[in-house]
Amino acid sequence: MRTLVPAREWHPTWLASYQYDLLEIYGGRHHRGYAYAYDIRRRRTLELILDGVEPGASILDVAAAQGNFSLALAELGYRVTWNDLRAELADYVRLKCDRGSICFAPGNAFELNFPNPFDVALATEVIEHVAHPEEFLRQLKRLVRKGGCIILTTPNGRYFRNRLPRLAEIKDRAALESRQFKPDSDGHLFLLHPRELIALAEEAGLRVEKLVLFTNSLTAGHLKLERLLHALPRGVVFGLEALTARAPHRIAERFSIEMGARLRHA
């Protein structure tokens, strides 16, 4: 992946995306919690893909923003299609592309249509931004071949610091439609609990093959722990993260900020 240098003539969306790249792929020294949390999410997401399908498979990366997952997967040998509602980001991703097979299909994820189904649909931190997540899963299922899979990550609604409503508490989904598709945490409409995600998947006719919980309060710098991250060696932080991930499920789901799932189109 190429390292970019921002220019004055860049589109505002490019400049905003570059600020995230500074945190996610260029170091993140000034907000170590965000950088560590992103690193963990990236690792867990790639594990879910690599354990489920071999390189060479076709992957649709939905709402892929600045394309860091798309580019990483292309470099690993997957045939990737990048998608985002913001079409102007496609050229930003092209600038970063160093090697691998990647093509571009901007547009509304609910309106996508391709002549051939994909082996994998990837949607990282997307489902909590859509007003009708069950329809979103059904759309992803339509885009994936039988035997293929859908890889999701989303904030864990059971995390003890979560204050957003769970999906079951939303009485009028239609009222959320005007607020959906907004990026960043300000665009979160609700947060799914692990059991809600499982129920949504089963309702869509998908089999939950694997569900993982990850990123604790220390790793993300929550509870005013950001300063501690600058004092602790990286190995210690990630060692404590591994302990949280191995905790019994009833404990891990209360202390893990994120969850990921591999859903199989049976």
C-alpha positions in Angstrom: 0.0 0.0 0.0 1.5 3.3 -1.0 2.0 6.1 1.5 0.3 9.4 0.4 1.2 13.0 1.0 -1.8 15.3 1.2 -2.2 18.1 -1.3 -4.2 21.3 -1.1 -6.3 20.5 -4.2 -7.6 17.3 -2.7 -11.4 16.8 -2.3 -12.6 17.4 1.3 -13.6 13.7 1.5 -10.0 12.7 0.6 -8.6 15.0 3.3 -11.0 13.5 5.9 -10.0 10.0 4.9 -6.3 10.9 5.1 -6.9 11.8 8.8 -8.2 8.3 9.4 -5.3 6.8 7.5 -2.9 8.7 9.8 -4.4 6.8 12.7 -5.0 3.5 11.0 -2.0 2.8 8.8 0.5 5.6 9.2 1.3 5.2 13.0 -1.4 6.7 15.2 1.1 7.9 17.8 -1.1 10.7 19.1 -4.2 8.5 19.6 -2.8 5.2 20.5 -6.0 3.7 21.7 -7.7 4.2 18.3 -4.7 2.8 16.5 -4.5 -0.3 18.7 -8.2 -0.9 18.4 -8.1 -0.6 14.6 -5.1 -3.0 14.5 -7.0 -5.6 16.5 -10.1 -5.2 14.3 -8.0 -5.6 11.2 -6.3 -8.7 12.5 -9.6 -10.4 13.6 -11.3 -9.5 10.3 -8.4 -10.9 8.2 -8.4 -14.1 10.4 -12.2 -14.6 9.7 -11.5 -14.3 6.0 -8.3 -16.3 5.8 -9.9 -19.2 7.9 -13.0 -19.2 5.7 -11.7 -18.8 2.1 -8.4 -19.2 0.3 -6.6 -16.3 -1.5 -7.8 -16.0 -5.1 -11.4 -15.9 -3.9 -13.6 -12.9 -5.0 -14.5 -10.4 -2.2 -16.9 -7.5 -2.3 -15.9 -4.9 0.3 -19.1 -2.9 1.1 -18.9 0.7 2.3 -15.2 0.4 2.2 -14.4 4.1 2.7 -10.6 4.7 2.2 -10.2 1.1 1.2 -7.6 -0.2 3.7 -9.2 -3.6 4.0 -9.7 -3.8 0.2 -6.1 -3.0 -0.4 -4.8 -5.4 2.3 -6.9 -8.2 0.9 -5.8 -7.5 -2.7 -2.2 -7.7 -1.5 -2.9 -11.1 0.1 -4.0 -12.4 -3.3 -7.8 -12.0 -3.2 -9.8 -10.5 -6.1 -11.4 -7.5 -4.5 -14.2 -5.1 -5.5 -14.3 -1.9 -3.6 -17.7 -0.2 -2.9 -18.7 3.0 -1.1 -21.5 5.5 -1.4 -19.0 8.2 -1.9 -17.8 7.7 -5.4 -15.1 10.3 -5.2 -13.1 8.0 -2.8 -12.4 5.5 -5.5 -9.6 7.6 -6.9 -8.2 8.1 -3.4 -8.0 4.3 -3.0 -6.4 4.0 -6.5 -3.6 6.3 -5.4 -2.8 4.0 -2.5 -3.0 0.8 -4.5 0.5 -0.7 -4.9 -0.3 -4.3 -6.1 -3.1 -6.9 -6.4 -6.4 -7.2 -8.1 -8.9 -4.5 -7.2 -11.8 -2.9 -9.1 -14.3 -0.3 -8.1 -18.1 -0.3 -7.9 -19.3 2.8 -6.0 -23.0 3.2 -5.1 -25.7 2.4 -2.6 -25.1 -1.1 -1.1 -28.8 -1.8 -1.3 -28.8 -1.2 -5.1 -25.7 -3.1 -6.1 -26.1 -5.8 -8.7 -23.4 -7.9 -10.4 -23.5 -10.6 -13.1 -21.7 -13.1 -10.9 -21.9 -13.7 -7.1 -18.9 -13.2 -4.9 -17.2 -15.7 -2.6 -17.2 -13.2 0.3 -19.0 -10.0 1.2 -17.2 -7.9 3.8 -18.9 -5.2 5.8 -16.8 -3.7 8.6 -18.5 -1.3 10.9 -21.5 -0.9 8.6 -24.6 -2.8 9.9 -25.1 -0.4 12.8 -25.4 2.5 10.3 -28.4 1.1 8.4 -32.1 1.4 9.5 -33.0 -2.1 8.4 -30.1 -4.5 9.2 -32.1 -7.6 8.3 -32.6 -6.2 4.8 -28.9 -5.4 4.6 -28.0 -9.0 5.4 -30.5 -10.3 2.8 -28.9 -8.0 0.2 -25.4 -9.2 1.1 -26.7 -12.8 0.8 -28.0 -12.1 -2.7 -24.5 -10.9 -3.7 -22.7 -14.0 -2.4 -22.7 -17.5 -3.9 -24.1 -20.5 -2.1 -21.3 -21.8 0.2 -19.8 -18.4 0.3 -19.7 -16.2 3.4 -20.4 -12.8 4.8 -17.8 -11.2 7.2 -19.1 -8.6 9.6 -17.6 -6.4 12.3 -19.7 -4.1 14.5 -19.5 -2.5 18.0 -20.7 -4.9 20.7 -23.9 -3.6 22.2 -23.3 -5.7 25.4 -20.1 -3.8 26.3 -20.7 -2.3 29.7 -20.1 1.3 28.7 -22.6 1.2 25.8 -25.4 3.8 26.1 -27.0 3.4 22.7 -30.3 1.5 22.3 -30.2 -2.1 21.2 -32.0 -3.0 18.0 -35.0 -4.5 19.8 -35.6 -1.2 21.6 -36.1 0.7 18.3 -39.9 1.0 17.8 -40.0 2.9 14.5 -37.2 1.8 12.1 -38.6 4.0 9.3 -37.7 7.1 11.5 -34.1 6.1 11.3 -34.0 6.1 7.5 -33.1 9.8 7.2 -30.1 9.3 9.5 -28.7 6.1 8.0 -25.4 5.8 6.0 -23.7 8.5 8.0 -20.0 7.7 8.7 -18.2 7.5 12.0 -19.6 6.8 15.4 -22.0 9.8 15.1 -23.9 7.7 12.5 -24.5 4.7 14.9 -28.3 4.2 15.0 -28.2 1.3 17.5 -25.7 -1.3 18.7 -26.4 -5.0 18.3 -26.0 -7.5 21.1 -24.3 -10.8 20.1 -27.6 -12.7 20.4 -29.3 -10.1 18.2 -26.7 -10.5 15.5 -27.1 -14.3 15.6 -30.9 -13.9 15.3 -30.6 -11.5 12.4 -28.3 -13.9 10.6 -30.6 -16.9 11.1 -33.6 -14.8 10.0 -31.7 -14.1 6.7 -31.0 -17.8 6.2 -27.3 -17.5 7.1 -25.5 -19.9 9.4 -23.3 -18.3 12.1 -20.0 -20.2 11.6 -17.9 -18.1 14.0 -18.5 -15.2 16.3 -15.6 -13.4 18.1 -15.4 -10.7 20.7 -12.3 -8.4 20.9 -10.8 -5.0 22.0 -11.0 -4.3 25.7 -11.1 -0.9 27.4 -7.3 -0.7 27.8 -6.6 -1.5 24.2 -9.0 1.2 23.0 -7.8 3.8 25.6 -11.2 4.0 27.2 -11.8 5.0 30.9 -9.0 7.6 30.7 -6.5 4.9 29.9 -5.0 6.5 26.8 -2.0 7.9 28.8 -1.3 4.4 30.2 -1.0 3.1 26.6 1.9 5.5 26.0 3.7 4.1 29.0 3.0 0.4 28.6 4.9 -1.7 26.0 2.8 -2.8 23.1 3.4 -6.5 23.9 1.9 -6.0 27.4 -1.2 -4.3 26.0 -1.8 -7.0 23.4 -1.1 -9.7 26.0 -3.9 -8.3 28.2 -6.1 -8.1 25.1 -5.5 -11.8 24.4 -6.5 -12.6 28.0 -9.8 -10.8 27.6 -10.5 -12.7 24.3 -10.0 -16.0 26.1 -12.3 -15.1 29.0 -15.7 -17.0 29.3 -18.2 -15.7 26.9 -20.5 -14.1 29.5 -17.5 -12.1 30.8 -16.0 -11.3 27.4 -19.2 -9.9 26.0 -19.4 -7.4 28.8 -15.8 -6.2 28.5 -15.3 -6.4 24.7 -16.0 -3.3 22.6 -16.2 -5.1 19.2 -17.5 -8.3 17.7 -17.0 -10.0 14.4 -18.8 -12.8 12.7 -18.4 -15.2 9.7 -21.8 -16.0 8.3 -22.1 -18.8 5.8 -24.6 -18.8 2.9 -25.6 -22.5 3.2 
